[in-house]
């Protein structure tokens, strides 16, 4: 978990490209986290964004 949104966004994008699965960036309390979308139970957290590795170009 991270308290820095820009850091969490960067890690989410890189994780999606590494695992080649969609991942979800979420907020839980005052922290941000990332999990593969298939493993996330949406009713427990606030979803901020989903990163799909097949919708973007090469990772930076």
N, C-alpha and C positions, 0 to 999 in steps of 0.2 A: 504494500500500500504506500501511496505517496501523497504528500500534501501540495505538490506542485503540479498544476493541471498541464502545463506545457510539457513537462517531463513525462507525465503519464501518457499524453497523446503520442509522443515520440516513441515510447516503449510499446504502446499498443500497435502502432503501425508496423514497427519492426517485428513484433511477435507474430502478427498476422502473416507477414511475408516469410518469416522463418518456418512457421508451422504449416503454412499454406491452407489455413482455415480461417473463417470469419471469427473475429474476436470483438468483445464488447468492452468499452470503457464505461465504468460506472462509478457512482459516488455512494459511499456508505459513511454516514455521519459527516465528518469534515475531511475525509480522506478519499483518494481516488484509487481504483484498482482495475485490473484487466484480467479477463478470463475468456477462454474459447466460448463462443456464443452458445454452443450446444450444452455446455456445462453450467450455465448461469440460470438461476431461478429468479426471473424478473420481479417477482413480488417482494423480494427481500431488499432490493437496491434501486437506486434511481439511475436508469440508463441514460448516458450522455451521448454516446456515439457507437456505431458499429463500423469496424474496418474489415473490408472484404479484400483479400489479396489479389483477386482476379479483376478488380475494378480500377486498379491504379498501375502506374508504370513501375519501373525499377525502384527499389528502396534507396534512400539517400545515404 
